[in-house]
Amino acid sequence: MVNFLEEPVNGNFNQIITDSRTNFIKDKAIFFAIKGANHDGHEYIVPLYKRGVRCFVVEAAAISEKFLKQWSGLNEAVFYKTDNAIAALQHLVAAHRKAFNYPVVGITGSNGKTIVKEWLGTLLNGKYNVVKSPKSYNSQLGVPLSVWQMSAQHSIGIFEAGISRVGEMEHLQKIIQPSIGIFTNIGTAHAEYFENLEQKIDEKLKLFMQADVLIYCADNSLLVQRVAKFCEKHATVKSLSWGMEAEADIRMKHDITDGKSILTYTADADSYSIVLPFTDAASLQNICHCIVLMRYLALDWNFIQQKIHWLKPVSMRLSLKEGIKNTQIIDDTYNNDLVGLQLALDFMYQHSKKQKKVCMLSDLLQTGEDEAVLYRHVSQLLNQYGIDTIIGVGATISRNLDQFKQQSFGFYSTQELIDNLAKLPLENSSILIKGARKFEFEHVVALLEARLHETRLEIHLDALTHNLNYFKNKLKPPTKIMAMVKAFAYGVGNVEVAQLMQFHGVDYLGVAYTDEGVLLRNEGLHVPIMVLNPTEAEFERLLQYNLEPEIYSLNRLKAFLSFMDGKAEMAKIHIKLDTGMHRLGLVAQDIDELIFLLKQTPNVLVASIFSHLAASENATHDGFTNSQVEKFQGWAKKISQAIGYSPIFHILNSSGIGRFPEYHFGMVRLGVGLYGVGYDEASNSQLKTVAVLKSHISQIKTIPAHETIGYGRWGKVDKHSKIATIAIGYADGYDRGFGRGQAHVLVNGVLCPTIGNICMDMCMVDISKATAQEGDEVIIFGENPSIFTLAAQIDTIPYEILTNVGERVKRVFLKE
Ligand SMILES: *Cc1c(COP(=O)(O)O)cnc(C)c1O
């Protein structure tokens, strides 16, 4: 029997869990079980109970017989039953919010929400104890998780809210209840779930229903009009506008004088000029919002100027790259507060492949907590995540080092750390580098990075997850997934991709050669791994590393069986049938002998029987594909019946998964789809770009008409042209076929053709149409140009564009 309590959820909780994988520390935690498209939170209640959680909010529709049975044994558990767990969470947090009456800033708009929020966090620190949304936590789930952090120690809250449909903002308003509003801007992009832009603005404005003041930019006339209407209806909201062009309460003017970027603020008698560390339009707009808010809070100009001096463009991404001394660097050098630290530790916990873990931390942003209490929290977190060594930088953390149980080193400044870097025990570890802006840890990162060759392949881990889920959604449970990570995971990076796949629960990994499998095992991967093409000499290693060979011929089978003969261990194999691809595989005549041999050897188990399609992507060959599948089913059934148990059947690769839902069988083998290559227009548009190859401009030259560029004098300029030399060549995987104008690269948003032949380490492009400086970034492929475009240009397939990316190109893994 399970007793369910009804809403409202109440009680003294100190941690909300919605993702069962978070590494929680608190005892009074409450878990909200959410049923999503890819994930059912209710599955995790029993394991969470075992880890100490006692209070659960479950959704009525998800309660099945199976769950009731599981939960009836959880004697100490308290269950709340609700129609919608997210709504219940929102109610709980809205009530929590009411307990505090310090100012709360609510931020919405199309762009800049996160940057304005992060900047305000930095700018107000010192005068206020700030609590703010982590990263871009601005959704129906992210907002309550953010607001839940509010406590009596804080003196201002800053939260962002993002919506995509009518009706959503009201929920967020009830949770945030902002007293101060910032409407960053409104994009012109097609509003997917709105009738028009007016409706979208009106929906967003609902966040400010109960605010005292609303800050916005008057340069957009539509926004001015909608805000006026809104304030008519909500008479207590005072609007506070600023403008560079339009009339507004506050006039802003931007000039560049003597190379300095200067902003002048004028409102009635208050006028002041301030020096900015940037000039681009987006940053200008964001900083204007911040300044107006700071003046509204009556902060003085000296303080504002001083704080703005330290601002830098925000990179909200965590990045993972290879370091010197066989290390792995997790770079999160933007800010440093407790929540950010926990997110970074979570990332390290999920992606780190090293046993040893080092954390390099600067002083934390003061949260109003007593210093000793703050560092005790940090210490608990570091213990929780199994950190072995802590390297503290800054006066505060240094004098609190005795709070840490692990090996610790303290430095008063970043320079002192840099002077001693060579002496620190960093070998073979994962190093999380996390520092507040002013510590400028990017200099430390630069010293630890393994490859400084600036050409890099950026891999977007969130896109990879998105693509995995896209294919997962096409499967009916319990169909399994084998993620193909052969060939260095299609050039992207096998260990990191495999790690992510394991984390998301894929059932198998597929590699081409034994060495690839051994490498993954050495990096700590424990999911089953199939090896497509092992040699006989490697059988011992297969067994030793728990790798499962593909068996594709009778000779192979005999060799493996005789190798296993008399051994105490069991081995799993995968039988490959050749149904028409005519690459590797057993054929019809082999089946009887195969069965006979398999029955002889009790310590060899057939884990799966599979085949590979020759043209699963192409409708013209669907007749052939069907005949391959028919053969496969006939043979596989025969084998399975004869051996007396049921191995997994599988035949589909990425394009097959989408095109032949009726042939999913027990497992599918997902390869190139993970990297954003679909099987038709619709799937291509829904999959996300995972890999972006970037380089930079080494030199720019103006070349007079009739000169030639590069080897063989192939690139003739017929008029005065601006030519850039880019630090990538065919040795990096930029195929020589891309030369002589066959392909384009993206320079500051403009596609520029190559000119002349591609060289080994460099190439030249005509940037006459672009605005660029030496050192500027160049995109070789990504969203645009895509790997599809490049493949078409040299008559190959996207697979080859990916796998060609050279080994010396540094891989950087990014997470939003
Ligand atoms: C590479 C490979 C796959 C994956 O193919 P994609 O087209 O990349 O999805 C599946 N099965 C086998 C046997 C493979 O070699």
The ligand as a MOL file (V3000), in Angstrom:
LIG
                    3D

  0  0  0     0  0            999 V3000
M  V30 BEGIN CTAB
M  V30 COUNTS 15 15 0 0 0
M  V30 BEGIN ATOM
M  V30 1 C 29.4330 2.3990 -39.2260 0
M  V30 2 C 28.4330 1.3720 -39.0760 0
M  V30 3 C 27.1260 1.7140 -38.6700 0
M  V30 4 C 26.6460 3.1150 -38.5030 0
M  V30 5 O 26.2640 3.6560 -39.7350 0
M  V30 6 P 25.7150 5.1280 -39.9050 0
M  V30 7 O 25.3050 5.2380 -41.3140 0
M  V30 8 O 26.8370 6.0300 -39.5730 0
M  V30 9 O 24.5970 5.2800 -38.9400 0
M  V30 10 C 26.2610 0.6700 -38.4200 0
M  V30 11 N 26.6430 -0.6100 -38.5830 0
M  V30 12 C 27.8600 -0.9640 -39.0050 0
M  V30 13 C 28.1860 -2.4090 -39.1740 0
M  V30 14 C 28.8040 0.0190 -39.2700 0
M  V30 15 O 30.0100 -0.3290 -39.7010 0
M  V30 END ATOM
M  V30 BEGIN BOND
M  V30 1 1 1 2
M  V30 2 1 2 3
M  V30 3 2 2 14
M  V30 4 1 3 4
M  V30 5 2 3 10
M  V30 6 1 4 5
M  V30 7 1 5 6
M  V30 8 2 6 7
M  V30 9 1 6 8
M  V30 10 1 6 9
M  V30 11 1 10 11
M  V30 12 2 11 12
M  V30 13 1 12 13
M  V30 14 1 12 14
M  V30 15 1 14 15
M  V30 END BOND
M  V30 END CTAB
M  END
